Amino acid sequence: MDQCSIRVYALNTITLIMSLTNLEAKLKILLLIISIVYTSMKIYDWLIIKLKGKNADNSKEITQD
């Protein structure tokens, strides 16, 4: 056996062990949580930008009078 074959067998063994565990379900839950947090942060940033834009427009109207 050469070194390349041993690496392939080791990789296949690790993959088999991981597929027999509940790791996939845990990774799905982790990914869902991360995507919810990321989306919430983007919505928050968007709201802050919108509110700052409205405040800037209001202050321009007041100073123009």
PDB file of N, CA, C, O and CB in Angstrom:
ATOM      1  N   MET A   1       0.830  -1.182   0.000  1.00  0.00           N
ATOM      2  CA  MET A   1       0.000   0.000   0.000  1.00  0.00           C
ATOM      3  C   MET A   1       0.876   1.246   0.000  1.00  0.00           C
ATOM      4  O   MET A   1       1.849   1.352   0.747  1.00  0.00           O
ATOM      5  CB  MET A   1      -0.945  -0.002   1.206  1.00  0.00           C
ATOM      6  N   ASP A   2       0.507   2.159  -0.840  1.00  0.00           N
ATOM      7  CA  ASP A   2       1.255   3.405  -0.859  1.00  0.00           C
ATOM      8  C   ASP A   2       0.543   4.445   0.018  1.00  0.00           C
ATOM      9  O   ASP A   2      -0.547   4.200   0.534  1.00  0.00           O
ATOM     10  CB  ASP A   2       1.416   3.925  -2.313  1.00  0.00           C
ATOM     11  N   GLN A   3       1.166   5.577   0.169  1.00  0.00           N
ATOM     12  CA  GLN A   3       0.665   6.620   1.062  1.00  0.00           C
ATOM     13  C   GLN A   3      -0.662   7.201   0.565  1.00  0.00           C
ATOM     14  O   GLN A   3      -1.516   7.568   1.372  1.00  0.00           O
ATOM     15  CB  GLN A   3       1.703   7.734   1.202  1.00  0.00           C
ATOM     16  N   CYS A   4      -0.837   7.286  -0.727  1.00  0.00           N
ATOM     17  CA  CYS A   4      -2.072   7.828  -1.300  1.00  0.00           C
ATOM     18  C   CYS A   4      -3.262   6.933  -0.964  1.00  0.00           C
ATOM     19  O   CYS A   4      -4.336   7.433  -0.631  1.00  0.00           O
ATOM     20  CB  CYS A   4      -1.936   7.980  -2.828  1.00  0.00           C
ATOM     21  N   SER A   5      -3.085   5.643  -1.048  1.00  0.00           N
ATOM     22  CA  SER A   5      -4.167   4.703  -0.728  1.00  0.00           C
ATOM     23  C   SER A   5      -4.544   4.794   0.742  1.00  0.00           C
ATOM     24  O   SER A   5      -5.725   4.739   1.085  1.00  0.00           O
ATOM     25  CB  SER A   5      -3.755   3.264  -1.077  1.00  0.00           C
ATOM     26  N   ILE A   6      -3.560   4.930   1.603  1.00  0.00           N
ATOM     27  CA  ILE A   6      -3.835   5.039   3.028  1.00  0.00           C
ATOM     28  C   ILE A   6      -4.636   6.309   3.310  1.00  0.00           C
ATOM     29  O   ILE A   6      -5.556   6.284   4.127  1.00  0.00           O
ATOM     30  CB  ILE A   6      -2.521   5.036   3.839  1.00  0.00           C
ATOM     31  N   ARG A   7      -4.307   7.402   2.655  1.00  0.00           N
ATOM     32  CA  ARG A   7      -5.056   8.653   2.839  1.00  0.00           C
ATOM     33  C   ARG A   7      -6.504   8.490   2.383  1.00  0.00           C
ATOM     34  O   ARG A   7      -7.422   8.964   3.053  1.00  0.00           O
ATOM     35  CB  ARG A   7      -4.382   9.806   2.064  1.00  0.00           C
ATOM     36  N   VAL A   8      -6.713   7.825   1.250  1.00  0.00           N
ATOM     37  CA  VAL A   8      -8.066   7.617   0.740  1.00  0.00           C
ATOM     38  C   VAL A   8      -8.867   6.752   1.704  1.00  0.00           C
ATOM     39  O   VAL A   8     -10.021   7.063   1.999  1.00  0.00           O
ATOM     40  CB  VAL A   8      -8.027   6.968  -0.656  1.00  0.00           C
ATOM     41  N   TYR A   9      -8.268   5.665   2.200  1.00  0.00           N
ATOM     42  CA  TYR A   9      -8.954   4.809   3.163  1.00  0.00           C
ATOM     43  C   TYR A   9      -9.281   5.569   4.446  1.00  0.00           C
ATOM     44  O   TYR A   9     -10.367   5.402   5.002  1.00  0.00           O
ATOM     45  CB  TYR A   9      -8.101   3.584   3.483  1.00  0.00           C
ATOM     46  N   ALA A  10      -8.369   6.387   4.913  1.00  0.00           N
ATOM     47  CA  ALA A  10      -8.614   7.164   6.137  1.00  0.00           C
ATOM     48  C   ALA A  10      -9.744   8.157   5.922  1.00  0.00           C
ATOM     49  O   ALA A  10     -10.607   8.314   6.785  1.00  0.00           O
ATOM     50  CB  ALA A  10      -7.337   7.905   6.578  1.00  0.00           C
ATOM     51  N   LEU A  11      -9.744   8.823   4.783  1.00  0.00           N
ATOM     52  CA  LEU A  11     -10.803   9.784   4.479  1.00  0.00           C
ATOM     53  C   LEU A  11     -12.155   9.086   4.366  1.00  0.00           C
ATOM     54  O   LEU A  11     -13.155   9.594   4.873  1.00  0.00           O
ATOM     55  CB  LEU A  11     -10.487  10.539   3.180  1.00  0.00           C
ATOM     56  N   ASN A  12     -12.197   7.955   3.723  1.00  0.00           N
ATOM     57  CA  ASN A  12     -13.440   7.190   3.606  1.00  0.00           C
ATOM     58  C   ASN A  12     -13.929   6.712   4.964  1.00  0.00           C
ATOM     59  O   ASN A  12     -15.131   6.721   5.226  1.00  0.00           O
ATOM     60  CB  ASN A  12     -13.244   5.995   2.677  1.00  0.00           C
ATOM     61  N   THR A  13     -13.016   6.298   5.826  1.00  0.00           N
ATOM     62  CA  THR A  13     -13.389   5.848   7.162  1.00  0.00           C
ATOM     63  C   THR A  13     -13.969   6.997   7.976  1.00  0.00           C
ATOM     64  O   THR A  13     -14.985   6.829   8.650  1.00  0.00           O
ATOM     65  CB  THR A  13     -12.179   5.245   7.883  1.00  0.00           C
ATOM     66  N   ILE A  14     -13.337   8.150   7.920  1.00  0.00           N
ATOM     67  CA  ILE A  14     -13.836   9.322   8.648  1.00  0.00           C
ATOM     68  C   ILE A  14     -15.215   9.714   8.130  1.00  0.00           C
ATOM     69  O   ILE A  14     -16.104  10.046   8.914  1.00  0.00           O
ATOM     70  CB  ILE A  14     -12.853  10.510   8.514  1.00  0.00           C
ATOM     71  N   THR A  15     -15.395   9.677   6.811  1.00  0.00           N
ATOM     72  CA  THR A  15     -16.683  10.020   6.217  1.00  0.00           C
ATOM     73  C   THR A  15     -17.764   9.035   6.633  1.00  0.00           C
ATOM     74  O   THR A  15     -18.891   9.439   6.918  1.00  0.00           O
ATOM     75  CB  THR A  15     -16.572  10.062   4.699  1.00  0.00           C
ATOM     76  N   LEU A  16     -17.443   7.773   6.671  1.00  0.00           N
ATOM     77  CA  LEU A  16     -18.401   6.755   7.094  1.00  0.00           C
ATOM     78  C   LEU A  16     -18.805   6.964   8.544  1.00  0.00           C
ATOM     79  O   LEU A  16     -19.988   6.895   8.877  1.00  0.00           O
ATOM     80  CB  LEU A  16     -17.815   5.355   6.907  1.00  0.00           C
ATOM     81  N   ILE A  17     -17.832   7.217   9.402  1.00  0.00           N
ATOM     82  CA  ILE A  17     -18.131   7.440  10.822  1.00  0.00           C
ATOM     83  C   ILE A  17     -19.015   8.670  11.002  1.00  0.00           C
ATOM     84  O   ILE A  17     -19.959   8.649  11.792  1.00  0.00           O
ATOM     85  CB  ILE A  17     -16.828   7.603  11.630  1.00  0.00           C
ATOM     86  N   MET A  18     -18.711   9.739  10.271  1.00  0.00           N
ATOM     87  CA  MET A  18     -19.509  10.959  10.382  1.00  0.00           C
ATOM     88  C   MET A  18     -20.929  10.754   9.868  1.00  0.00           C
ATOM     89  O   MET A  18     -21.868  11.342  10.406  1.00  0.00           O
ATOM     90  CB  MET A  18     -18.842  12.094   9.619  1.00  0.00           C
ATOM     91  N   SER A  19     -21.100   9.941   8.847  1.00  0.00           N
ATOM     92  CA  SER A  19     -22.432   9.719   8.292  1.00  0.00           C
ATOM     93  C   SER A  19     -23.294   8.864   9.217  1.00  0.00           C
ATOM     94  O   SER A  19     -24.521   8.926   9.147  1.00  0.00           O
ATOM     95  CB  SER A  19     -22.327   9.058   6.924  1.00  0.00           C
ATOM     96  N   LEU A  20     -22.673   8.077  10.074  1.00  0.00           N
ATOM     97  CA  LEU A  20     -23.437   7.234  10.991  1.00  0.00           C
ATOM     98  C   LEU A  20     -23.808   7.949  12.284  1.00  0.00           C
ATOM     99  O   LEU A  20     -24.542   7.393  13.101  1.00  0.00           O
ATOM    100  CB  LEU A  20     -22.652   5.991  11.313  1.00  0.00           C
ATOM    101  N   THR A  21     -23.326   9.146  12.483  1.00  0.00           N
ATOM    102  CA  THR A  21     -23.652   9.903  13.687  1.00  0.00           C
ATOM    103  C   THR A  21     -24.756  10.906  13.390  1.00  0.00           C
ATOM    104  O   THR A  21     -25.213  11.022  12.253  1.00  0.00           O
ATOM    105  CB  THR A  21     -22.406  10.621  14.234  1.00  0.00           C
ATOM    106  N   ASN A  22     -25.178  11.626  14.417  1.00  0.00           N
ATOM    107  CA  ASN A  22     -26.202  12.649  14.265  1.00  0.00           C
ATOM    108  C   ASN A  22     -25.585  14.004  13.941  1.00  0.00           C
ATOM    109  O   ASN A  22     -26.217  15.039  14.148  1.00  0.00           O
ATOM    110  CB  ASN A  22     -27.045  12.745  15.529  1.00  0.00           C
ATOM    111  N   LEU A  23     -24.394  14.004  13.449  1.00  0.00           N
ATOM    112  CA  LEU A  23     -23.693  15.245  13.168  1.00  0.00           C
ATOM    113  C   LEU A  23     -24.411  16.076  12.108  1.00  0.00           C
ATOM    114  O   LEU A  23     -24.431  17.304  12.187  1.00  0.00           O
ATOM    115  CB  LEU A  23     -22.277  14.950  12.722  1.00  0.00           C
ATOM    116  N   GLU A  24     -24.993  15.416  11.128  1.00  0.00           N
ATOM    117  CA  GLU A  24     -25.661  16.134  10.050  1.00  0.00           C
ATOM    118  C   GLU A  24     -26.834  16.966  10.575  1.00  0.00           C
ATOM    119  O   GLU A  24     -27.004  18.115  10.167  1.00  0.00           O
ATOM    120  CB  GLU A  24     -26.148  15.150   8.988  1.00  0.00           C
ATOM    121  N   ALA A  25     -27.623  16.412  11.452  1.00  0.00           N
ATOM    122  CA  ALA A  25     -28.761  17.148  12.014  1.00  0.00           C
ATOM    123  C   ALA A  25     -28.283  18.331  12.846  1.00  0.00           C
ATOM    124  O   ALA A  25     -28.887  19.403  12.811  1.00  0.00           O
ATOM    125  CB  ALA A  25     -29.635  16.218  12.874  1.00  0.00           C
ATOM    126  N   LYS A  26     -27.208  18.139  13.587  1.00  0.00           N
ATOM    127  CA  LYS A  26     -26.666  19.230  14.396  1.00  0.00           C
ATOM    128  C   LYS A  26     -26.124  20.344  13.516  1.00  0.00           C
ATOM    129  O   LYS A  26     -26.293  21.522  13.832  1.00  0.00           O
ATOM    130  CB  LYS A  26     -25.567  18.713  15.324  1.00  0.00           C
ATOM    131  N   LEU A  27     -25.480  19.987  12.424  1.00  0.00           N
ATOM    132  CA  LEU A  27     -24.969  20.997  11.505  1.00  0.00           C
ATOM    133  C   LEU A  27     -26.099  21.771  10.836  1.00  0.00           C
ATOM    134  O   LEU A  27     -25.972  22.973  10.604  1.00  0.00           O
ATOM    135  CB  LEU A  27     -24.088  20.347  10.451  1.00  0.00           C
ATOM    136  N   LYS A  28     -27.201  21.096  10.522  1.00  0.00           N
ATOM    137  CA  LYS A  28     -28.352  21.774   9.935  1.00  0.00           C
ATOM    138  C   LYS A  28     -28.935  22.795  10.910  1.00  0.00           C
ATOM    139  O   LYS A  28     -29.276  23.910  10.517  1.00  0.00           O
ATOM    140  CB  LYS A  28     -29.426  20.755   9.527  1.00  0.00           C
ATOM    141  N   ILE A  29     -29.046  22.415  12.169  1.00  0.00           N
ATOM    142  CA  ILE A  29     -29.570  23.327  13.184  1.00  0.00           C
ATOM    143  C   ILE A  29     -28.629  24.512  13.367  1.00  0.00           C
ATOM    144  O   ILE A  29     -29.079  25.653  13.467  1.00  0.00           O
ATOM    145  CB  ILE A  29     -29.775  22.592  14.523  1.00  0.00           C
ATOM    146  N   LEU A  30     -27.340  24.252  13.412  1.00  0.00           N
ATOM    147  CA  LEU A  30     -26.354  25.321  13.549  1.00  0.00           C
ATOM    148  C   LEU A  30     -26.430  26.280  12.364  1.00  0.00           C
ATOM    149  O   LEU A  30     -26.386  27.496  12.550  1.00  0.00           O
ATOM    150  CB  LEU A  30     -24.939  24.734  13.669  1.00  0.00           C
ATOM    151  N   LEU A  31     -26.541  25.752  11.165  1.00  0.00           N
ATOM    152  CA  LEU A  31     -26.647  26.586   9.977  1.00  0.00           C
ATOM    153  C   LEU A  31     -27.924  27.419   9.999  1.00  0.00           C
ATOM    154  O   LEU A  31     -27.906  28.582   9.597  1.00  0.00           O
ATOM    155  CB  LEU A  31     -26.603  25.725   8.722  1.00  0.00           C
ATOM    156  N   LEU A  32     -29.016  26.849  10.455  1.00  0.00           N
ATOM    157  CA  LEU A  32     -30.269  27.591  10.560  1.00  0.00           C
ATOM    158  C   LEU A  32     -30.142  28.748  11.543  1.00  0.00           C
ATOM    159  O   LEU A  32     -30.600  29.855  11.263  1.00  0.00           O
ATOM    160  CB  LEU A  32     -31.404  26.660  10.988  1.00  0.00           C
ATOM    161  N   ILE A  33     -29.523  28.498  12.690  1.00  0.00           N
ATOM    162  CA  ILE A  33     -29.336  29.549  13.690  1.00  0.00           C
ATOM    163  C   ILE A  33     -28.441  30.660  13.134  1.00  0.00           C
ATOM    164  O   ILE A  33     -28.738  31.842  13.307  1.00  0.00           O
ATOM    165  CB  ILE A  33     -28.725  28.963  14.987  1.00  0.00           C
ATOM    166  N   ILE A  34     -27.367  30.287  12.478  1.00  0.00           N
ATOM    167  CA  ILE A  34     -26.459  31.282  11.913  1.00  0.00           C
ATOM    168  C   ILE A  34     -27.174  32.115  10.854  1.00  0.00           C
ATOM    169  O   ILE A  34     -26.988  33.331  10.803  1.00  0.00           O
ATOM    170  CB  ILE A  34     -25.217  30.601  11.309  1.00  0.00           C
ATOM    171  N   SER A  35     -27.975  31.494  10.019  1.00  0.00           N
ATOM    172  CA  SER A  35     -28.673  32.243   8.977  1.00  0.00           C
ATOM    173  C   SER A  35     -29.730  33.168   9.565  1.00  0.00           C
ATOM    174  O   SER A  35     -29.945  34.257   9.032  1.00  0.00           O
ATOM    175  CB  SER A  35     -29.317  31.287   7.983  1.00  0.00           C
ATOM    176  N   ILE A  36     -30.392  32.775  10.640  1.00  0.00           N
ATOM    177  CA  ILE A  36     -31.371  33.645  11.300  1.00  0.00           C
ATOM    178  C   ILE A  36     -30.677  34.852  11.913  1.00  0.00           C
ATOM    179  O   ILE A  36     -31.159  35.976  11.781  1.00  0.00           O
ATOM    180  CB  ILE A  36     -32.148  32.869  12.384  1.00  0.00           C
ATOM    181  N   VAL A  37     -29.565  34.634  12.574  1.00  0.00           N
ATOM    182  CA  VAL A  37     -28.822  35.743  13.184  1.00  0.00           C
ATOM    183  C   VAL A  37     -28.304  36.697  12.106  1.00  0.00           C
ATOM    184  O   VAL A  37     -28.398  37.915  12.260  1.00  0.00           O
ATOM    185  CB  VAL A  37     -27.644  35.207  14.036  1.00  0.00           C
ATOM    186  N   TYR A  38     -27.764  36.157  11.030  1.00  0.00           N
ATOM    187  CA  TYR A  38     -27.236  36.989   9.944  1.00  0.00           C
ATOM    188  C   TYR A  38     -28.354  37.827   9.321  1.00  0.00           C
ATOM    189  O   TYR A  38     -28.174  39.021   9.083  1.00  0.00           O
ATOM    190  CB  TYR A  38     -26.560  36.109   8.864  1.00  0.00           C
ATOM    191  N   THR A  39     -29.499  37.210   9.057  1.00  0.00           N
ATOM    192  CA  THR A  39     -30.623  37.935   8.477  1.00  0.00           C
ATOM    193  C   THR A  39     -31.110  39.022   9.419  1.00  0.00           C
ATOM    194  O   THR A  39     -31.419  40.129   8.978  1.00  0.00           O
ATOM    195  CB  THR A  39     -31.764  36.978   8.145  1.00  0.00           C
ATOM    196  N   SER A  40     -31.181  38.725  10.702  1.00  0.00           N
ATOM    197  CA  SER A  40     -31.609  39.720  11.684  1.00  0.00           C
ATOM    198  C   SER A  40     -30.649  40.906  11.719  1.00  0.00           C
ATOM    199  O   SER A  40     -31.087  42.053  11.812  1.00  0.00           O
ATOM    200  CB  SER A  40     -31.713  39.086  13.076  1.00  0.00           C
ATOM    201  N   MET A  41     -29.369  40.646  11.646  1.00  0.00           N
ATOM    202  CA  MET A  41     -28.385  41.726  11.643  1.00  0.00           C
ATOM    203  C   MET A  41     -28.527  42.600  10.399  1.00  0.00           C
ATOM    204  O   MET A  41     -28.421  43.823  10.489  1.00  0.00           O
ATOM    205  CB  MET A  41     -26.967  41.154  11.722  1.00  0.00           C
ATOM    206  N   LYS A  42     -28.766  41.990   9.249  1.00  0.00           N
ATOM    207  CA  LYS A  42     -28.928  42.757   8.017  1.00  0.00           C
ATOM    208  C   LYS A  42     -30.200  43.601   8.061  1.00  0.00           C
ATOM    209  O   LYS A  42     -30.197  44.744   7.603  1.00  0.00           O
ATOM    210  CB  LYS A  42     -28.957  41.819   6.806  1.00  0.00           C
ATOM    211  N   ILE A  43     -31.280  43.056   8.601  1.00  0.00           N
ATOM    212  CA  ILE A  43     -32.521  43.826   8.730  1.00  0.00           C
ATOM    213  C   ILE A  43     -32.307  44.992   9.685  1.00  0.00           C
ATOM    214  O   ILE A  43     -32.777  46.098   9.417  1.00  0.00           O
ATOM    215  CB  ILE A  43     -33.682  42.926   9.226  1.00  0.00           C
ATOM    216  N   TYR A  44     -31.614  44.771  10.782  1.00  0.00           N
ATOM    217  CA  TYR A  44     -31.321  45.841  11.740  1.00  0.00           C
ATOM    218  C   TYR A  44     -30.498  46.948  11.079  1.00  0.00           C
ATOM    219  O   TYR A  44     -30.804  48.131  11.233  1.00  0.00           O
ATOM    220  CB  TYR A  44     -30.569  45.278  12.965  1.00  0.00           C
ATOM    221  N   ASP A  45     -29.461  46.563  10.346  1.00  0.00           N
ATOM    222  CA  ASP A  45     -28.639  47.555   9.636  1.00  0.00           C
ATOM    223  C   ASP A  45     -29.475  48.346   8.637  1.00  0.00           C
ATOM    224  O   ASP A  45     -29.324  49.562   8.528  1.00  0.00           O
ATOM    225  CB  ASP A  45     -27.469  46.866   8.912  1.00  0.00           C
ATOM    226  N   TRP A  46     -30.345  47.671   7.913  1.00  0.00           N
ATOM    227  CA  TRP A  46     -31.191  48.319   6.929  1.00  0.00           C
ATOM    228  C   TRP A  46     -32.128  49.328   7.607  1.00  0.00           C
ATOM    229  O   TRP A  46     -32.324  50.435   7.106  1.00  0.00           O
ATOM    230  CB  TRP A  46     -31.999  47.271   6.147  1.00  0.00           C
ATOM    231  N   LEU A  47     -32.701  48.936   8.746  1.00  0.00           N
ATOM    232  CA  LEU A  47     -33.591  49.843   9.475  1.00  0.00           C
ATOM    233  C   LEU A  47     -32.836  51.063   9.988  1.00  0.00           C
ATOM    234  O   LEU A  47     -33.350  52.180   9.921  1.00  0.00           O
ATOM    235  CB  LEU A  47     -34.258  49.113  10.642  1.00  0.00           C
ATOM    236  N   ILE A  48     -31.637  50.866  10.494  1.00  0.00           N
ATOM    237  CA  ILE A  48     -30.835  51.993  10.987  1.00  0.00           C
ATOM    238  C   ILE A  48     -30.541  52.963   9.851  1.00  0.00           C
ATOM    239  O   ILE A  48     -30.643  54.176  10.036  1.00  0.00           O
ATOM    240  CB  ILE A  48     -29.514  51.493  11.621  1.00  0.00           C
ATOM    241  N   ILE A  49     -30.182  52.453   8.690  1.00  0.00           N
ATOM    242  CA  ILE A  49     -29.898  53.311   7.539  1.00  0.00           C
ATOM    243  C   ILE A  49     -31.149  54.082   7.130  1.00  0.00           C
ATOM    244  O   ILE A  49     -31.075  55.272   6.825  1.00  0.00           O
ATOM    245  CB  ILE A  49     -29.372  52.475   6.354  1.00  0.00           C
ATOM    246  N   LYS A  50     -32.293  53.409   7.123  1.00  0.00           N
ATOM    247  CA  LYS A  50     -33.538  54.075   6.752  1.00  0.00           C
ATOM    248  C   LYS A  50     -33.882  55.173   7.755  1.00  0.00           C
ATOM    249  O   LYS A  50     -34.290  56.264   7.359  1.00  0.00           O
ATOM    250  CB  LYS A  50     -34.686  53.058   6.662  1.00  0.00           C
ATOM    251  N   LEU A  51     -33.722  54.894   9.053  1.00  0.00           N
ATOM    252  CA  LEU A  51     -34.051  55.886  10.070  1.00  0.00           C
ATOM    253  C   LEU A  51     -33.106  57.078  10.010  1.00  0.00           C
ATOM    254  O   LEU A  51     -33.540  58.218  10.177  1.00  0.00           O
ATOM    255  CB  LEU A  51     -34.008  55.257  11.453  1.00  0.00           C
ATOM    256  N   LYS A  52     -31.840  56.835   9.778  1.00  0.00           N
ATOM    257  CA  LYS A  52     -30.882  57.946   9.652  1.00  0.00           C
ATOM    258  C   LYS A  52     -31.204  58.784   8.425  1.00  0.00           C
ATOM    259  O   LYS A  52     -31.060  60.006   8.451  1.00  0.00           O
ATOM    260  CB  LYS A  52     -29.432  57.415   9.568  1.00  0.00           C
ATOM    261  N   GLY A  53     -31.636  58.138   7.357  1.00  0.00           N
ATOM    262  CA  GLY A  53     -31.998  58.857   6.149  1.00  0.00           C
ATOM    263  C   GLY A  53     -33.208  59.748   6.374  1.00  0.00           C
ATOM    264  O   GLY A  53     -33.245  60.876   5.884  1.00  0.00           O
ATOM    265  N   LYS A  54     -34.202  59.254   7.112  1.00  0.00           N
ATOM    266  CA  LYS A  54     -35.389  60.057   7.406  1.00  0.00           C
ATOM    267  C   LYS A  54     -35.036  61.223   8.313  1.00  0.00           C
ATOM    268  O   LYS A  54     -35.545  62.328   8.127  1.00  0.00           O
ATOM    269  CB  LYS A  54     -36.477  59.197   8.054  1.00  0.00           C
ATOM    270  N   ASN A  55     -34.165  60.986   9.298  1.00  0.00           N
ATOM    271  CA  ASN A  55     -33.765  62.061  10.202  1.00  0.00           C
ATOM    272  C   ASN A  55     -32.983  63.132   9.451  1.00  0.00           C
ATOM    273  O   ASN A  55     -33.134  64.321   9.731  1.00  0.00           O
ATOM    274  CB  ASN A  55     -32.925  61.506  11.362  1.00  0.00           C
ATOM    275  N   ALA A  56     -32.166  62.726   8.518  1.00  0.00           N
ATOM    276  CA  ALA A  56     -31.394  63.691   7.738  1.00  0.00           C
ATOM    277  C   ALA A  56     -32.333  64.512   6.856  1.00  0.00           C
ATOM    278  O   ALA A  56     -32.141  65.719   6.708  1.00  0.00           O
ATOM    279  CB  ALA A  56     -30.325  62.973   6.875  1.00  0.00           C
ATOM    280  N   ASP A  57     -33.338  63.877   6.274  1.00  0.00           N
ATOM    281  CA  ASP A  57     -34.307  64.601   5.441  1.00  0.00           C
ATOM    282  C   ASP A  57     -35.118  65.566   6.277  1.00  0.00           C
ATOM    283  O   ASP A  57     -35.391  66.678   5.826  1.00  0.00           O
ATOM    284  CB  ASP A  57     -35.241  63.624   4.720  1.00  0.00           C
ATOM    285  N   ASN A  58     -35.509  65.186   7.470  1.00  0.00           N
ATOM    286  CA  ASN A  58     -36.277  66.060   8.351  1.00  0.00           C
ATOM    287  C   ASN A  58     -35.459  67.265   8.783  1.00  0.00           C
ATOM    288  O   ASN A  58     -35.981  68.379   8.830  1.00  0.00           O
ATOM    289  CB  ASN A  58     -36.757  65.291   9.573  1.00  0.00           C
ATOM    290  N   SER A  59     -34.194  67.063   9.098  1.00  0.00           N
ATOM    291  CA  SER A  59     -33.364  68.163   9.534  1.00  0.00           C
ATOM    292  C   SER A  59     -33.098  69.155   8.396  1.00  0.00           C
ATOM    293  O   SER A  59     -32.957  70.352   8.645  1.00  0.00           O
ATOM    294  CB  SER A  59     -32.055  67.634  10.088  1.00  0.00           C
ATOM    295  N   LYS A  60     -33.028  68.677   7.168  1.00  0.00           N
ATOM    296  CA  LYS A  60     -32.850  69.564   6.012  1.00  0.00           C
ATOM    297  C   LYS A  60     -34.083  70.423   5.820  1.00  0.00           C
ATOM    298  O   LYS A  60     -33.973  71.609   5.511  1.00  0.00           O
ATOM    299  CB  LYS A  60     -32.560  68.753   4.733  1.00  0.00           C
ATOM    300  N   GLU A  61     -35.258  69.835   6.000  1.00  0.00           N
ATOM    301  CA  GLU A  61     -36.497  70.596   5.838  1.00  0.00           C
ATOM    302  C   GLU A  61     -36.614  71.672   6.905  1.00  0.00           C
ATOM    303  O   GLU A  61     -37.076  72.777   6.619  1.00  0.00           O
ATOM    304  CB  GLU A  61     -37.713  69.666   5.895  1.00  0.00           C
ATOM    305  N   ILE A  62     -36.208  71.371   8.117  1.00  0.00           N
ATOM    306  CA  ILE A  62     -36.306  72.330   9.204  1.00  0.00           C
ATOM    307  C   ILE A  62     -35.345  73.493   8.990  1.00  0.00           C
ATOM    308  O   ILE A  62     -35.713  74.644   9.224  1.00  0.00           O
ATOM    309  CB  ILE A  62     -36.025  71.649  10.541  1.00  0.00           C
ATOM    310  N   THR A  63     -34.145  73.219   8.557  1.00  0.00           N
ATOM    311  CA  THR A  63     -33.149  74.276   8.384  1.00  0.00           C
ATOM    312  C   THR A  63     -33.436  75.140   7.162  1.00  0.00           C
ATOM    313  O   THR A  63     -32.986  76.284   7.091  1.00  0.00           O
ATOM    314  CB  THR A  63     -31.762  73.672   8.267  1.00  0.00           C
ATOM    315  N   GLN A  64     -34.183  74.602   6.200  1.00  0.00           N
ATOM    316  CA  GLN A  64     -34.473  75.379   5.001  1.00  0.00           C
ATOM    317  C   GLN A  64     -35.519  76.446   5.243  1.00  0.00           C
ATOM    318  O   GLN A  64     -35.565  77.417   4.489  1.00  0.00           O
ATOM    319  CB  GLN A  64     -34.927  74.471   3.896  1.00  0.00           C
ATOM    320  N   ASP A  65     -36.360  76.317   6.252  1.00  0.00           N
ATOM    321  CA  ASP A  65     -37.432  77.291   6.519  1.00  0.00           C
ATOM    322  C   ASP A  65     -36.929  78.599   6.967  1.00  0.00           C
ATOM    323  O   ASP A  65     -37.717  79.508   7.226  1.00  0.00           O
ATOM    324  CB  ASP A  65     -38.364  76.779   7.533  1.00  0.00           C
TER     325      ASP A  65
END
